[in-house]
């Protein structure tokens, strides 16, 4: 079993059935799943996207300045992080929101040592505002935080149950990989994470496990070693 994980959650998934914003039912499902794994003694760091509220790239396409658009996206991740923190509080799970840009009293300014100390103290750490710099996605933020906190694995919770040869939501003939190398992901241009994030994980030997987080109980199954997703490795 993994001792310390970096869990990457999709902002879009937080929309649930609503199509925008935060679906409290989905949010509470996530909090319960995280609590179950936390109760197993696992140290947990979390990065959550902001696509349910605002996506910098989409904003740039609509005429926003790219840097300001990305900064708006960072703020969106902070809103989601606070929502998840509140849901974890309701489950009785101690947690700490750390931000990549100074934002006290909303969250503490992130440092690696502050994060590790909090996790070793039994708190779930939620890392918000991406890397704090524009032009980097929350996928890259996850890779960076996962490497920094010396996580055993990055668990990427998505809406699909792993990595396929094509988008299974669009192509019914797509077939699933049980495991795949980073090199093959890049060579096949598979949309697991952006290339920067994938390359960082490859260079620093951080395995990625892609699974469907929207099915309640799946996070616990991953921790117990059940083969329900796709492992990306060197």
Protein Blocks (a to p, Z undefined) as FASTA:
>chain_A
ZZbdcddddfklmnmmnopajdfklmmmmmmmmmmmmmnopacdddddfklmocfklmmm
nopafklmmmmmmmmmmmmmmmmmmmmmmnopacddddfbdcbfkbccddfklmmmmmmn
opacddehijopghiafklmmmmmmmmnopabdcdddfbebdcfbdfklmmkbccdfbdc
fklmmmnopafbcfklmmmmmmnopacddddfklghklmmmmnopafbccddZZ
